[in-house]
């Protein structure tokens, strides 16, 4: 933490993520869930990202579900 840059302490957090996948022939697939417990958190110094330089703290997204499919050749 650099007080000259007006940085403030960011609370610690723990996230629980899950992912499962497999393959079938030339296809690879996976599905996952990020932030399983829907924890409210912010990355350290997240307010430095444009357009949020005003000092507003930006929380990260809540629970996210995703799926990926790839063709391997």
Helices and strands as residue ranges (DSSP letters): G 3-5, E 18-24, E 27-34, G 46-48, E 64-71
